[in-house]
């Protein structure tokens, strides 16, 4: 599974990218607004840090304007993936941008039917929002499983990757990986939580305590 960082904080992305665990980045207007910085400056900096796809979202609502914005965003760097909403205008814009060779991430997906439409429109990624579905009493991971089943039925024609979004906790990532989603886009705090386990901390502390009692050093010791 690929991990994308869901953030527009360049410093945080830089730190996480240094681990080698980051395969891409997703941004949106809300994340950009939190930084108070220029969109195009942010995108250029992120694209220089990460080799994989960097999603940048259009803000227009009509097809022609979405396409124009998408083309402008794609000029920032070759690894930009243009995000469009899962509306009729968004699907038409997806089709036009994809035919122009621009990677498209269709966002705000909440059903397997919507995901099927995005794939038919030529999306490289479709982003189902599992956390927001859970918030309203639906099973977000069930939608991921339905999308996986549909896409697997047509491997030669539906090549869109499932990008699990609105991830709220580590088990969303684990469940998505078990189902077979290609990507999870994860807030930095959740990505860091994936490493945590009480038994790891307990075992590490015990090893260090035992080593301390030996009085030895690995670096700075004798021959």
C-alpha positions in Angstrom: 0.0 0.0 0.0 1.1 3.5 -0.8 1.0 6.2 1.9 0.2 9.8 0.9 0.5 12.6 3.5 -2.7 14.7 3.8 -1.2 18.1 4.5 0.0 21.4 3.0 2.5 22.0 5.7 5.8 21.9 3.8 8.0 21.5 6.9 6.0 18.6 8.2 6.0 16.9 4.7 9.7 17.4 4.5 10.2 15.6 7.9 8.0 12.7 7.0 9.4 12.4 3.5 12.9 11.9 5.0 11.7 8.6 6.4 11.2 7.1 2.9 7.6 6.2 3.9 5.8 8.9 1.9 4.7 8.0 -1.7 2.7 11.2 -2.4 0.8 14.1 -0.9 -2.8 15.3 -1.0 -3.8 18.9 -0.4 -7.1 20.7 -0.5 -8.3 24.3 -0.2 -8.9 23.9 3.6 -5.3 22.6 4.2 -3.8 25.4 2.0 -5.9 28.1 3.9 -4.4 26.9 7.2 -0.9 27.7 6.0 -1.7 31.3 5.0 0.8 30.9 2.1 0.5 31.1 -1.7 -0.9 28.0 -3.2 1.5 27.8 -6.1 4.6 28.3 -3.9 3.4 25.6 -1.6 2.8 23.1 -4.5 6.1 23.8 -6.0 7.9 23.2 -2.7 6.0 19.9 -2.1 6.6 18.6 -5.6 10.3 19.2 -5.1 10.2 17.1 -1.9 8.1 14.2 -3.1 8.5 12.2 -6.3 5.0 10.7 -6.2 1.7 12.3 -7.0 0.8 15.6 -5.3 -2.9 16.3 -5.4 -4.0 19.9 -5.9 -7.7 20.8 -6.0 -9.7 23.0 -8.3 -12.1 25.5 -6.8 -14.3 26.2 -9.8 -17.7 24.5 -10.1 -18.3 24.4 -13.8 -16.6 22.1 -16.2 -14.8 24.6 -18.4 -13.5 26.5 -15.5 -12.4 23.3 -13.7 -10.5 22.3 -16.8 -8.8 25.7 -17.0 -7.8 25.5 -13.4 -6.7 21.9 -13.7 -4.4 22.8 -16.6 -2.9 25.7 -14.6 -2.2 23.5 -11.6 -0.7 20.8 -13.8 1.9 23.3 -15.0 3.5 23.5 -11.5 5.2 20.1 -11.9 4.9 16.8 -13.7 3.8 15.0 -10.6 0.7 17.1 -9.9 -2.6 15.2 -9.8 -5.6 17.5 -10.3 -8.4 17.0 -7.8 -11.9 17.5 -9.0 -15.2 16.9 -7.0 -17.5 14.0 -7.8 -20.1 16.1 -9.5 -21.4 15.9 -13.1 -19.2 18.9 -14.0 -16.3 17.3 -12.1 -16.7 14.0 -14.0 -16.7 15.9 -17.3 -13.6 17.9 -16.3 -12.0 14.6 -15.3 -12.6 13.2 -18.7 -11.2 16.2 -20.4 -8.1 16.5 -18.2 -7.4 12.7 -18.4 -7.6 12.8 -22.2 -5.0 15.6 -22.1 -2.6 13.3 -20.2 -3.2 14.9 -16.8 -3.6 12.7 -13.7 -6.9 13.3 -12.0 -8.0 12.5 -8.4 -11.7 12.5 -8.1 -12.5 13.5 -4.5 -15.5 13.6 -2.2 -16.6 10.1 -3.1 -19.1 8.5 -0.7 -20.5 5.5 -2.6 -19.3 2.6 -4.8 -21.6 3.9 -7.6 -19.8 7.3 -7.6 -16.4 5.5 -7.6 -17.5 3.5 -10.7 -18.4 6.7 -12.5 -15.0 8.3 -11.6 -13.2 5.2 -13.0 -15.3 5.3 -16.2 -14.4 9.0 -16.6 -10.7 8.2 -16.6 -9.7 9.1 -13.0 -6.2 7.9 -11.9 -7.4 8.0 -8.3 -10.8 8.1 -6.6 -11.0 9.3 -3.0 -13.7 7.7 -0.9 -14.1 9.5 2.5 -14.3 6.8 5.1 -14.3 8.9 8.2 -17.1 11.2 7.0 -19.2 8.1 6.2 -18.6 6.7 9.7 -19.6 10.1 11.1 -23.1 9.7 9.8 -23.5 6.1 10.8 -22.4 4.4 7.6 -19.7 1.9 7.3 -16.9 3.6 5.4 -14.8 0.5 5.0 -17.7 -1.4 3.5 -17.7 1.1 0.7 -14.0 0.5 0.1 -14.7 -3.2 -0.1 -17.5 -2.7 -2.6 -15.3 -0.5 -4.8 -12.5 -3.0 -4.6 -14.9 -5.8 -5.7 -16.2 -3.8 -8.6 -12.8 -2.7 -9.9 -11.5 -6.2 -9.6 -14.3 -7.5 -11.8 -13.0 -5.3 -14.7 -9.2 -5.2 -14.4 -8.7 -4.5 -18.1 -10.9 -1.4 -18.2 -11.1 0.0 -14.6 -7.6 0.9 -13.7 -8.4 3.7 -11.2 -6.6 3.4 -7.9 -8.6 3.5 -4.6 -7.2 6.4 -2.5 -8.7 6.0 1.0 -9.3 9.5 2.4 -10.7 11.0 5.6 -8.7 8.6 7.6 -9.4 9.1 11.3 -7.3 6.4 13.1 -4.7 3.7 12.4 -7.3 0.9 11.9 -8.7 2.7 8.9 -5.3 2.2 7.3 -5.0 -1.4 8.4 -8.5 -2.3 7.1 -7.9 -0.5 3.8 -4.7 -2.4 3.3 -6.5 -5.7 4.1 -9.2 -4.9 1.5 -6.6 -4.1 -1.1 -6.9 -0.3 -1.6 -3.8 1.0 -3.4 -3.4 4.2 -1.4 -4.3 5.7 2.0 -3.9 9.4 2.4 -3.1 10.0 6.1 -2.8 13.1 8.3 0.7 13.4 9.7 -0.5 12.6 13.3 -2.1 9.3 12.1 0.9 8.3 10.1 3.0 8.7 13.3 0.5 6.7 15.3 1.0 3.7 13.1 4.4 3.0 14.7 3.0 3.1 18.3 2.4 -0.1 20.3 2.6 -0.4 24.1 4.5 -3.7 23.9 7.1 -2.1 21.7 7.7 0.7 24.2 7.8 -1.7 27.1 10.2 -4.1 25.4 12.5 -1.3 24.2 12.6 0.2 27.8 13.5 -3.3 29.2 16.3 -3.8 26.6 17.8 -0.4 27.4 17.6 -1.0 31.1 19.4 -4.3 30.8 22.1 -2.8 28.5 22.6 0.1 30.9 23.5 -2.4 33.7 26.3 -3.9 31.6 28.2 -0.6 31.7 29.1 -1.1 28.0 29.0 1.2 25.0 28.8 0.4 21.3 30.4 3.7 20.1 33.3 5.2 22.0 34.2 1.9 23.6 37.5 0.1 23.3 38.5 -2.2 20.4 
